[in-house]
Amino acid sequence: MSYKTVSVVVSDDKTDKHALATARDFAARVNAHLDVYCIAVDPTRYDPMPIGSSVILLESSIQEAQEQADKLGKWATAQLGPNMSKTTVETVAIAQMGIETAISRLTRYSDLIVVTKPYGPGRNALHVNLLESQLFGTDAPVLIVPDDRAVGDLAFARPVVAWNESDESLSAIRKSIPLLKEAKNVDMIMIAPPSHSPERSDPGGVVCQMLSRHGLRPDIAILARTMPKVSDVILRFAADHSNDLIVMGGYGTSRFREAILGGATREILENSDLPILMAH
């Protein structure tokens, strides 16, 4: 099991530079093919207009978006350098309506998708759409890159896996195995596991057995919920144990609920300065 196709969607040459560098370095390190999609979004709102005028507006706005994508493509190609032979750079103009479907169609055949952290300076709704469309629409794991650096040139030495017995968490663990096998140590944490769980007599035992068959021996820690938010417990553990990657399921509850009320996924995305591997 390995990552043979790595993808990254680039929409801005400033906010996405670390994601592109991470995808480039990671693909080179594991000898994977790299697909780079440079996109520009047509911002036109197609409200009712006089007959004929909408056609002219459509053609001009799409052409402008394509020119922006082409410019971004030239920048991305320059960032990749001359030695990236297993690389495809594609420029795409996307209409505002249906953007999530269009993005997920681009990267759905990837083994790993590299994504810019969607919250922080310079971010906007497009970055959130890029993450969510690929997380929900491709069935591939996404590696979310922090604001301040690229993280693809070296193997992660000590990932921490957040396990809560959910389908999303199990999906993230399965899809992170190639990364976990490169690590020197793997931590697994469970936060206040439910007393009614079928695995209550041996919390985390079954998933650790699964990983052991891949040659992994994670150190499991059962943690009390000593802080108001689950995300705070995860981040405190990661800081105390010098973890360099968080592996977790994405959006165990609905996106709408997390957007309004908060949730572990959004809070980790907002507050972590570590790279995160998520799957849904």
N, C-alpha and C positions, 0 to 999 in steps of 0.2 A: 504494500500500500504506500503510495507516494503521490506528490502533487506534480502532475505533468503539464498542466495548463494553468498559468497564473494570469489574472486579469486585473486591470485597474481602469477606472473611468476618471478622466481629468476634465474639470470644468473651469479651472482657474490656475494660472501659472504661479500664483503666490500661495494660496491656501493648500494646493494639492502637490506642492513640490516634494514634500517628505513622503507622501504616499507613492508618487511615481518613483522616487529613489529607492524606497523600500521594495516595491515590486520588481524593479530592475535588479537590485542586488540579490534579492531572494531567488528570483528565477535563475540568475547566473550561478548562484551557490548550489542549487539543487538540480541544475541542468534541465530546467523546465522551459517550455515555450511561453513567451510573454505576449499577451494581447493588450494593447493600449488603445482605449477609445477616447478620443478628444471630442467633446460635445459642446454645442452651443444651443441654447434654447430660444426659439422664436417667441418673444414676449407678447405678440399681438393678441388682443382680445377680439374675437370675431362676433361682435354684436351686430344686430341687423343694420345693414347699410344699403344705399341705393344699388340697384342692379348694375353689375359691371365693376363697381369700385372695389368690391371685395376680392375679385380676381387679381387686380393690379396690386392691391395691398398684400395679398398672400404671396405673390411671386417676389416682390421686392423684399419683404421681411424674411422669407426663407432664404433668399440669396444672401442677405446680410448675415444671417445666422451661420450659413455655410462658410462665408468668408472668415468669420470669427473662429469657427472650428478649424479651418485650414491654417490660420495663423497659430492657433494653439498646437496643431499637429507639427508644425515646423519647430516650435519651441520644444515639444516633447522629444522629437527625433534628435535634436541637439543634446538634450539631457541624457539620452541613452548611450551616446558614444558610438564609435565605429565597430566595436567588438561584439555587439549584441546581434548575432546572426539569427538566432531563433526568436525573432520579434516581428510582430505585425502592428503597425500604427494605422488606425482608421479614424477619419474625421466624419462626424455625424451631426447634422442639423435636426433638432427635434422640436416638434410642435408642443406648445404648453399643455394642451389637452392630451392626456394619455401618456404623460412622461414616464410614469412608473412602469407601465407595460413595455414601453420602448427600451428602457434601461435594462429591465430584467431579461428581455430577449437578447440583448447584446452579450450578456455575461453568463447565460444559463448553462453553458457547456464547460464552465471553468471548474477546476478542482479547488482553487483558492482565489478569493477576490480580496484585493487590498483596497481599503476605504479610508478616506480622511475622517478624522474625528469630527462629528457633525455639530458639536456645540463648542463655542469659543470665539475669540476675535476673528472677524472677517467671515464668519459662517452665516449662512442664510438658509431659507427653507429648502433650497435645492440640495444642500448637503444632507439634510435629513431625508429628503426623498430618495437620494442616491443610496444611502444606507438601507432604508426600509424596503425599497423596491428589490434590492439584491438579496437582502436577508429573507424576505418572504417569497420572492418570485423565482429563485434559482435553485434552492435546496443545497447550495454550496456554503461552506464556511466563509466568514468574512474576517479579515484581520484589520482591526481598526488602529490606525497609526496615531501616536500622540502629536501634539502641536510642535514640539521643539526639535525633533530629530527623526532620521530614517532608522529603521530597525531590521533591515533585511540581510545585512552582510554577515552576521554571526548567529549561531544557534542560540536559542534561549536556554539559559543555564538552569533556572529554577522556576518553572511555571507553578502557579497555584490554580487548582481546579475547584470551582464552586459547584458542589453536587447537592441537589435537593430532591432527587428521585423523579424529576419531571422528564417528560419526553424531550423538551428543549435542551435540558442539561445533558441527557444521554446522547442526543444528536451532536452536541458540541464536543463531548468527550470522544466519540467515535471519529469525528472529522479532524480532531487535533492530534490523533495518534502519531502521524509522521513528525510533528513538532515535539511531542512528548518523548519520543524515542531518542531524540538528539540531546535531551536534557541530562544534566548530571544528577539532579534530584527533582522529584515531583511531589508537591504538597497537594493534598485533597482535604477540603474542609466541608463540614456539614454544620449548619447553624440551627440549633434547637430542633433536631429531627422530631417529627410528630410521634407521639407515643402509640398511635393507632396504626403506624406503618407496618406492612408485612415484613419489613426488614428490621424491626425494632430490636430484635435480639442481637443483631450484628450489623449496625448501621454502616453502610458503605461497603460491606463485605463482598457482595455479589459483583459490584462494578469493579472493585479492586481485583477480584478473581479474573474478570474479563480482561483487564489490563495486564495481569500477570502472564496471560497466554501470549501477549505481545512482547514479553520480556521486560515489563515495567513493574516496579515495586514502589508505588506511591506511599508516602507517609500520610496517614489519615488523622485528622484532628476533629473532634466533636466540640463545637464551640457553643457556649451560651449566648443568647441574644442580650448582650450587656449594653448595647447602645440602641437608640430609638430606631435606626434604620439598618436594614440588612446590609446595604451598601457600605455603611460606615464600618461594620464588623469586617467585611471583606477587605476593605482598603487598609484598616488597621493591621490585620494579619499580614497582608502583603508587605507593608512597610516594616513590620517587626521581623519578617523572615527574608527580607531582601529578594522578594520575588520579582521577576522581570517580565512576566506575562500573566494575564488573567484569562482563564478559559471558563466560559459560562454560557448557559442558554440565553437566548434573546427573546424578550417579551413573552413571559409566561402568562401574563394578563394582557388585555387588549391594549393596543397602542393608544386608543382614545382615553382609556382610564389612566394610563401612565402619563399622558400629556396633561391631564387635568389634575389628578390626585398625586402623581408621582409613582415611582416604582423602582425596583432595584436596577433594571436595565437602564433607564434614563439617568438615574442618579450616578451610576458607574460611568456612563458615557460623559456626563457633565463634569465629574469631579476627579476621575482617575488621570494620572499623568503617565500610566503604563500602557503599553500596547494591550489590546484585548482581542481574543479570538471568540467570536460568537457564532452560533448556529440556531436555527429555529426548528 
